[in-house]
Amino acid sequence: MRLQTRIALAAAAVVLGAVALFAVGAYVLISERAYDRLDRSLGETADQVTRELSGPDLGGRDFTEPPTPSAPVQPSRSADPDAAGTRVELDPSGSTPPSGPRTVVLDGERYRLLVRALETGADGGRRTVAVARPLTDVERTLDEVALGLAVAALVAALLATGLALVIVRRALRPLTEAQRAADRVADSQDPSMRVPEGRADEVGGLARAMNRMLGRLEDAQGRLRSTLAEQRRFAADASHEMRTPLTALRGEIDTLRAHDLPPADREAALADMAEAVERMDRLVAGLLGLARVDGDDAGAEPIDLGELLGELTDVDELGEAPDGLVVVGDPAAVRGMLVNLLDNGRRHGGRVQVTLRAEDGEAVVRVSDDGPGIAEADRERIFDRFYRAAGRRSSPGAGLGLPIARATAERWGGTLALQPSDEGTAFEVRLPLARGAVSSARSSP
């Protein structure tokens, strides 16, 4: 059963229950009022009979019409006990005890009966008068009222069902559109599609939540495509980088096998082979470093950057570096990141200077050198994997040190960027300080 049908039926059931309770209450109230009016009429008739009877013994005769103060009591002219109308009966013996209004059956017909005690007669006997009125008209009226209330309750339930169906169908229309949009996204596998919002209620909130989810899926899909493309480029670049030293090794081995070289040439060939092996070793180490960062399998630990820099630098290299600047990360990866930056400065510059400070909740490590610097065209490309600037392609390295360093910084919520410098090259690493870390350094711009 559809949701809108269930909601409509539930609304109809609630309305029917409420109308039924109202109808029962109304019926009980009308019934009580009708019987109250009938009982008051019986009492008024009994009062009139009491005033008209001045003590004579009238026997057990019946009267068809209630007496009035201006007319004497007249005996019934009808001998038919089932005649319609009020029945008044005097009991001179007082054998019928007085009682309030009650429902009785007289001659097969339902009556409302009231028995009233009269004054003591001349003979000293206690007499009673009984007044009865048929319930036929009252009960017929109550039956009509009950039927009318039942029909009204049924009509109200039907109207409530139809109205609930219309309201629920309009209210759930955005859900239906969201379902269709989700089906289209599932069929087309295109998360760029969106669900119509247009409302400020809970249904519109659901549509907005779905759109946010689709947006996240679209972003994730874009990142996945970018990652796959990057992996393909990485595989191609890695294959190319690996092929170069392997080709050199193969050529040197073939040369050694095919020719009986002089000792000097043989030593030169072995040196070239050793250099090729060392290059392959650096390349494999870089690939392992990239896999470690990309794999996201490192455990986080507190790291005191002041202590770590004290271990990695010489006395003349380390400048301002207060203790107590603690960050969270993989100690091996963070150490490797700093080693890459220090080796890069030592390899391309004559003098390396390292400083550490706290700024805006971050630990800032600056590594600068006084080397030739980096050309403007290469300032961002140096962070690409396997990229080496034109003037440095003959130097040792596989072009993975700086990409690994930046990936490590970003892995732990930080950044690595090339900073402006009057001379040489300056890199700046920013890592978030650990919560509760105490710094003895003063923040500086």
BELLIN-V288181 format. One record per residue. N is the residue number from 1. RES is the residue in one small letter. SS is DSSP state (hx for helix, st for strand, lp for the rest). PHI is phi in degrees with one decimal (none if undefined). OMEGA is omega in whole degrees, -180 to 180 (none if undefined). Layout:
# BELLIN-V288181
n = (N,N)
res = (RES,RES)
ss = (SS,SS)
phi = (PHI,PHI)
omega = (OMEGA,OMEGA)
This chain:
# BELLIN-V288181
n = (1,2,3,4,5,6,7,8,9,10,11,12,13,14,15,16,17,18,19,20,21,22,23,24,25,26,27,28,29,30,31,32,33,34,35,36,37,38,39,40,41,42,43,44,45,46,47,48,49,50,51,52,53,54,55,56,57,58,59,60,61,62,63,64,65,66,67,68,69,70,71,72,73,74,75,76,77,78,79,80,81,82,83,84,85,86,87,88,89,90,91,92,93,94,95,96,97,98,99,100,101,102,103,104,105,106,107,108,109,110,111,112,113,114,115,116,117,118,119,120,121,122,123,124,125,126,127,128,129,130,131,132,133,134,135,136,137,138,139,140,141,142,143,144,145,146,147,148,149,150,151,152,153,154,155,156,157,158,159,160,161,162,163,164,165,166,167,168,169,170,171,172,173,174,175,176,177,178,179,180,181,182,183,184,185,186,187,188,189,190,191,192,193,194,195,196,197,198,199,200,201,202,203,204,205,206,207,208,209,210,211,212,213,214,215,216,217,218,219,220,221,222,223,224,225,226,227,228,229,230,231,232,233,234,235,236,237,238,239,240,241,242,243,244,245,246,247,248,249,250,251,252,253,254,255,256,257,258,259,260,261,262,263,264,265,266,267,268,269,270,271,272,273,274,275,276,277,278,279,280,281,282,283,284,285,286,287,288,289,290,291,292,293,294,295,296,297,298,299,300,301,302,303,304,305,306,307,308,309,310,311,312,313,314,315,316,317,318,319,320,321,322,323,324,325,326,327,328,329,330,331,332,333,334,335,336,337,338,339,340,341,342,343,344,345,346,347,348,349,350,351,352,353,354,355,356,357,358,359,360,361,362,363,364,365,366,367,368,369,370,371,372,373,374,375,376,377,378,379,380,381,382,383,384,385,386,387,388,389,390,391,392,393,394,395,396,397,398,399,400,401,402,403,404,405,406,407,408,409,410,411,412,413,414,415,416,417,418,419,420,421,422,423,424,425,426,427,428,429,430,431,432,433,434,435,436,437,438,439,440,441,442,443,444,445)
res = (m,r,l,q,t,r,i,a,l,a,a,a,a,v,v,l,g,a,v,a,l,f,a,v,g,a,y,v,l,i,s,e,r,a,y,d,r,l,d,r,s,l,g,e,t,a,d,q,v,t,r,e,l,s,g,p,d,l,g,g,r,d,f,t,e,p,p,t,p,s,a,p,v,q,p,s,r,s,a,d,p,d,a,a,g,t,r,v,e,l,d,p,s,g,s,t,p,p,s,g,p,r,t,v,v,l,d,g,e,r,y,r,l,l,v,r,a,l,e,t,g,a,d,g,g,r,r,t,v,a,v,a,r,p,l,t,d,v,e,r,t,l,d,e,v,a,l,g,l,a,v,a,a,l,v,a,a,l,l,a,t,g,l,a,l,v,i,v,r,r,a,l,r,p,l,t,e,a,q,r,a,a,d,r,v,a,d,s,q,d,p,s,m,r,v,p,e,g,r,a,d,e,v,g,g,l,a,r,a,m,n,r,m,l,g,r,l,e,d,a,q,g,r,l,r,s,t,l,a,e,q,r,r,f,a,a,d,a,s,h,e,m,r,t,p,l,t,a,l,r,g,e,i,d,t,l,r,a,h,d,l,p,p,a,d,r,e,a,a,l,a,d,m,a,e,a,v,e,r,m,d,r,l,v,a,g,l,l,g,l,a,r,v,d,g,d,d,a,g,a,e,p,i,d,l,g,e,l,l,g,e,l,t,d,v,d,e,l,g,e,a,p,d,g,l,v,v,v,g,d,p,a,a,v,r,g,m,l,v,n,l,l,d,n,g,r,r,h,g,g,r,v,q,v,t,l,r,a,e,d,g,e,a,v,v,r,v,s,d,d,g,p,g,i,a,e,a,d,r,e,r,i,f,d,r,f,y,r,a,a,g,r,r,s,s,p,g,a,g,l,g,l,p,i,a,r,a,t,a,e,r,w,g,g,t,l,a,l,q,p,s,d,e,g,t,a,f,e,v,r,l,p,l,a,r,g,a,v,s,s,a,r,s,s,p)
ss = (lp,lp,hx,hx,hx,hx,hx,hx,hx,hx,hx,hx,hx,hx,hx,hx,hx,hx,hx,hx,hx,hx,hx,hx,hx,hx,hx,hx,hx,hx,hx,hx,hx,hx,hx,hx,hx,hx,hx,hx,hx,hx,hx,hx,hx,hx,hx,hx,hx,hx,hx,hx,lp,lp,lp,lp,lp,lp,lp,lp,lp,st,st,lp,lp,lp,lp,lp,lp,lp,lp,lp,lp,lp,lp,lp,lp,lp,lp,lp,lp,lp,lp,lp,lp,lp,st,st,st,st,st,lp,lp,lp,lp,lp,lp,lp,st,st,st,st,st,st,st,st,lp,lp,st,st,st,st,st,st,st,st,st,lp,lp,lp,lp,lp,lp,lp,lp,lp,lp,st,st,st,st,st,st,st,lp,hx,hx,hx,hx,hx,hx,hx,hx,hx,hx,hx,hx,hx,hx,hx,hx,hx,hx,hx,hx,hx,hx,hx,hx,hx,hx,hx,hx,hx,hx,hx,hx,hx,hx,hx,hx,lp,hx,hx,hx,hx,hx,hx,hx,hx,hx,hx,hx,hx,hx,hx,hx,hx,lp,lp,lp,lp,lp,lp,lp,lp,lp,lp,lp,lp,lp,hx,hx,hx,hx,hx,hx,hx,hx,hx,hx,hx,hx,hx,hx,hx,hx,hx,hx,hx,hx,hx,hx,hx,hx,hx,hx,hx,hx,hx,hx,hx,hx,hx,hx,hx,hx,hx,hx,hx,hx,hx,hx,hx,hx,hx,hx,hx,hx,hx,hx,hx,hx,hx,hx,hx,hx,hx,lp,lp,lp,lp,hx,hx,hx,hx,hx,hx,hx,hx,hx,hx,hx,hx,hx,hx,hx,hx,hx,hx,hx,hx,hx,hx,hx,hx,hx,hx,hx,hx,hx,hx,hx,hx,hx,lp,lp,lp,lp,lp,st,st,st,st,hx,hx,hx,hx,hx,hx,hx,hx,lp,lp,lp,lp,lp,st,st,st,st,lp,lp,lp,lp,st,st,st,st,lp,hx,hx,hx,hx,hx,hx,hx,hx,hx,hx,hx,hx,hx,hx,hx,hx,hx,hx,lp,lp,lp,st,st,st,st,st,st,st,st,lp,lp,st,st,st,st,st,st,st,st,lp,lp,lp,lp,lp,lp,hx,hx,hx,lp,lp,hx,hx,hx,lp,lp,lp,lp,lp,lp,hx,hx,hx,lp,lp,lp,lp,lp,lp,lp,lp,hx,hx,hx,hx,hx,hx,hx,hx,hx,hx,hx,lp,lp,lp,st,st,st,st,st,lp,lp,lp,lp,lp,st,st,st,st,st,st,st,st,st,lp,lp,lp,lp,lp,lp,lp,lp,lp,lp,lp,lp)
phi = (none,-70.9,-61.9,-64.7,-67.0,-64.1,-65.4,-63.9,-65.3,-64.1,-63.1,-63.1,-64.1,-64.2,-63.5,-61.9,-63.3,-65.8,-66.3,-63.9,-62.4,-63.8,-64.5,-63.1,-62.2,-63.9,-63.6,-62.9,-65.4,-63.2,-62.7,-63.7,-64.7,-64.1,-68.9,-62.8,-63.9,-65.1,-66.8,-64.3,-65.1,-63.4,-65.2,-63.7,-64.2,-62.8,-64.2,-64.6,-63.4,-62.6,-70.0,-77.3,-86.1,-103.4,119.7,-68.8,-84.8,-93.3,71.0,-107.2,-82.1,-97.1,-132.3,-89.5,-119.8,-68.5,-70.4,-120.7,-60.6,-92.3,-129.3,-71.8,-67.0,-109.8,-70.0,-68.2,-91.0,-99.7,-90.2,-80.5,-68.1,-92.8,-64.5,-69.7,119.2,-74.5,-115.6,-120.6,-135.3,-100.9,-110.2,-69.0,-86.5,68.8,-71.4,-86.6,-70.2,-61.5,-157.0,-73.5,-61.7,-151.1,-95.0,-133.9,-113.4,-120.5,54.4,80.8,-123.3,-81.6,-129.1,-103.8,-116.8,-131.5,-113.5,-122.4,-82.0,-100.0,-67.1,-64.9,-73.9,-64.4,-82.5,84.0,-83.6,-96.6,-116.2,-131.6,-123.9,-112.2,-119.0,-129.9,-134.9,-66.5,-96.7,-59.8,-66.6,-63.3,-67.4,-65.3,-64.2,-64.7,-63.1,-66.2,-61.8,-61.4,-64.3,-62.9,-65.6,-64.5,-64.8,-62.9,-63.5,-65.6,-64.0,-62.5,-64.7,-65.3,-62.9,-63.5,-63.0,-63.6,-65.0,-64.2,-61.1,-64.4,-65.5,-66.0,-62.7,-70.2,-68.8,-92.8,-58.9,-61.1,-64.9,-63.3,-64.9,-64.2,-63.6,-64.0,-63.6,-63.3,-64.4,-64.9,-64.2,-65.4,-73.3,-89.9,54.2,-119.4,-75.1,-76.8,-71.5,-129.5,-93.9,-60.1,-99.8,68.5,-133.0,-105.6,-94.8,-65.5,-65.9,-63.1,-62.0,-64.0,-62.6,-65.6,-63.7,-63.6,-65.4,-62.6,-63.4,-63.8,-62.6,-64.0,-64.1,-64.4,-63.1,-63.2,-64.9,-64.0,-64.1,-64.1,-61.8,-63.4,-65.2,-63.6,-64.2,-65.3,-64.9,-65.1,-63.9,-62.2,-62.2,-66.0,-65.9,-62.6,-62.2,-65.1,-65.2,-73.1,-68.3,-63.3,-68.0,-66.1,-64.2,-63.2,-61.4,-63.3,-63.8,-64.8,-64.7,-61.6,-65.2,-65.5,-74.7,-86.1,-129.4,-93.2,-79.6,-63.0,-55.8,-65.3,-67.2,-64.8,-65.7,-65.8,-64.8,-65.2,-65.3,-62.6,-65.0,-64.0,-64.5,-63.4,-64.6,-64.2,-64.5,-64.5,-63.7,-63.2,-64.3,-64.6,-62.2,-65.5,-63.5,-65.8,-64.5,-63.1,-63.1,-65.8,-70.4,-69.3,-73.4,57.2,-112.4,-88.2,-90.0,-92.0,-141.4,-67.5,-131.9,-86.9,-65.8,-62.3,-64.0,-64.7,-66.3,-63.0,-76.7,-94.8,-115.0,-82.8,-64.4,-79.8,-88.9,-89.3,-96.9,-66.9,-154.4,-68.6,-79.6,92.4,-88.0,-108.0,-120.6,-114.4,179.2,-84.0,-55.6,-65.5,-68.0,-66.0,-60.7,-61.7,-61.9,-67.2,-62.2,-59.5,-66.3,-66.9,-63.7,-62.8,-68.2,-67.3,-77.4,-106.9,-128.3,-83.4,-136.9,-109.5,-126.8,-122.2,-131.6,-136.3,-150.5,-107.3,-154.6,54.5,76.1,-129.1,-92.7,-115.8,-108.6,-115.3,-118.9,-127.9,-138.4,-109.0,-78.1,-72.3,83.5,-122.5,-61.7,-58.7,-68.5,-103.8,-66.0,-100.5,-71.3,-64.6,-92.1,-80.0,-68.8,71.0,-88.5,-134.3,-60.2,-59.0,-81.2,-122.3,-70.2,-86.2,-80.0,-62.5,127.0,-113.1,75.5,-117.4,-62.3,-67.4,-59.5,-66.3,-62.3,-64.5,-62.3,-66.4,-61.6,-68.8,-59.8,-106.9,79.1,-115.9,-140.9,-136.0,-141.6,-84.9,-104.1,-61.5,-147.7,-64.3,-148.9,70.4,-127.6,-135.8,-110.3,-128.9,-106.4,-121.4,-129.1,-63.4,-69.5,-65.4,-62.7,84.1,-67.8,-102.8,-115.4,-94.7,-92.0,-90.8,-66.3,-138.7,-70.8)
omega = (-177,-177,-178,177,179,179,179,179,177,178,178,179,178,180,180,178,180,180,179,177,178,-179,178,178,179,180,180,-180,179,179,179,178,180,179,177,179,178,-180,177,178,177,179,179,178,179,178,180,179,-180,180,-177,-179,-177,176,-179,180,-177,-179,-177,-175,-178,178,-177,-178,179,180,177,-178,-176,-177,178,178,179,177,-179,176,-177,177,-178,-179,-178,-179,-179,177,-178,177,179,-177,179,177,-178,-178,-178,-179,178,-177,177,179,176,-179,177,-179,180,176,178,179,177,-179,-178,-179,169,-170,174,179,-176,179,177,177,180,-178,-180,178,180,-179,179,-176,177,175,-180,178,-179,178,-177,180,-175,-178,-179,-178,177,179,179,177,178,177,180,179,179,179,179,178,179,178,-180,179,178,179,179,178,179,179,180,179,179,178,-179,-178,-178,179,178,-179,-177,180,176,177,177,178,177,178,179,179,178,177,179,178,180,-179,-177,-176,-180,-179,178,177,-177,179,177,-180,170,-180,-178,-178,-176,179,175,175,177,178,178,177,178,179,176,178,178,177,177,178,179,178,179,178,177,177,179,178,180,180,179,178,179,178,177,177,180,179,180,-180,180,179,180,-179,179,-176,-177,178,178,178,178,179,-178,180,180,179,179,180,180,-179,-172,-174,174,-172,172,-178,-178,179,179,179,178,178,178,178,177,178,179,178,178,178,179,178,177,179,178,179,179,178,177,178,177,177,177,179,179,-180,-178,-177,176,-178,-177,178,-178,178,174,-178,175,-176,178,178,-178,178,176,178,-171,-174,173,-178,-177,180,-173,176,-180,-178,-178,174,177,174,-173,174,180,179,176,-176,-179,-179,179,176,179,178,-180,178,178,-179,180,179,179,179,180,-176,-175,180,-180,-176,-178,177,-177,175,180,178,175,-178,175,177,-179,171,-175,177,179,178,-177,176,-179,-179,-176,-180,-177,-180,-178,-178,-176,-171,177,-177,180,178,175,-178,178,180,175,-179,-174,-177,-175,-177,179,-179,179,178,-178,-178,-178,-175,-179,175,178,180,179,180,179,179,-180,179,-178,172,-178,-180,172,-176,175,-175,176,-178,179,178,178,-176,179,175,180,178,176,178,180,175,177,180,179,180,-178,180,176,-178,176,178,180,-178,none)
